[in-house]
Amino acid sequence: MGGHFAALDGLDFPPFEPGTVWLVGAGPGAPGLLSLLGYYALSQADVIVYDALVSPQLLSLASPAAEQVYAGKRGGKPSEKQTDISLRLVELAKAGKRVLRLKGGDPFMFGRGAEECATLVAHGVGFRIVPGITAGIGGLAYAGIPATSRDTNHAVIFLTGHDETGGIPAAVDWAAVANAAPVIVMYMAVKHLGSIAEKLMAAGRPASDAVTVVMHASLPEQQVVQGTLGAVDAIADQLAAPAIVVLGPVGPLRENLDWYVAKLRENSFG
């Protein structure tokens, strides 16, 4: 572990074996939200294949000898195909490298981690999953918004705002989603938020429902925009990715719970 966090030296971390891949969740943005196991993986990896939203400060914690490979995918911008990224992991592992696949948020929450693991399995490559704090929980928390509260909701739905084509997910049962839970948390939904709002209202969701959008969650430049489902067009010009959108009664709770303010934002690690 080098000279970093000396109290962690000598702890019984699982061995990061050559020829294997660790898929590690980097969290919603702030480097300090990485897990201890993720930090250990950074110190041990021979090569790090990282996503677009992974903080440079986080990458700076890696071993100086580690190769760093960018494999970011951003909507509307040129990106590597997912198949190519998955096969690159296989190639690096087959070359005897300890491969760290560093993904924003959590690898299994709309992160294509399952697809990458399936490719590793198909090629006989061993792997470990290191979960991360997902933006739909941790990002909201930095805006003073609980994903659940006993007084508002006993269920929550997580929804992606686009599919592999870049369009609104065609397989979503909007009538079921609209009425299944008081709170809907939407990833990658800014681009299609107006159309999603129309589908939810057509399925019976009230236009008065609160919509809260958290941009650059957990970072010093975090911004929050609030509106209603029936008037999302009124806030559209204030929105930008990366963002997490929450629909329902938990959003207004931030009026009393908003804690990430003033001097607390001066520390870029969270």
Stockholm file with secondary structure:
# STOCKHOLM 1.0

chainA/1-270         MGGHFAALDGLDFPPFEPGTVWLVGAGPGAPGLLSLLGYYALSQADVIVYDALVSPQLLSLASPAAEQVYAGKRGGKPSEKQTDISLRLVELAKAGKRVLRLKGGDPFMFGRGAEECATLVAHGVGFRIVPGITAGIGGLAYAGIPATSRDTNHAVIFLTGHDETGGIPAAVDWAAVANAAPVIVMYMAVKHLGSIAEKLMAAGRPASDAVTVVMHASLPEQQVVQGTLGAVDAIADQLAAPAIVVLGPVGPLRENLDWYVAKLRENSFG
#=GR chainA/1-270 SS CTTSSGGGTTCCCCCCCTTEEEEEECBSSCGGGSCHHHHHHHHHCSEEEECTTSCHHHHTTSCTTCEEEECCCCTTSCCCCHHHHHHHHHHHHHTTCCEEEEESBCTTSSSSHHHHHHHHHHTTCEEEEECCCCIIIIIHHHTTCCSCBTTTBSCEEEEESCCTTSSCCTTCCHHHHHHHCSEEEEESCSTTHHHHHHHHHHTTCCTTCEEEEEESTTSTTCEEEEEEGGGGGGTGGGCCSSEEEEESTTGGGHHHHCCCCGGGGGCTTC
#=GC SS_cons         CTTSSGGGTTCCCCCCCTTEEEEEECBSSCGGGSCHHHHHHHHHCSEEEECTTSCHHHHTTSCTTCEEEECCCCTTSCCCCHHHHHHHHHHHHHTTCCEEEEESBCTTSSSSHHHHHHHHHHTTCEEEEECCCCIIIIIHHHTTCCSCBTTTBSCEEEEESCCTTSSCCTTCCHHHHHHHCSEEEEESCSTTHHHHHHHHHHTTCCTTCEEEEEESTTSTTCEEEEEEGGGGGGTGGGCCSSEEEEESTTGGGHHHHCCCCGGGGGCTTC
//
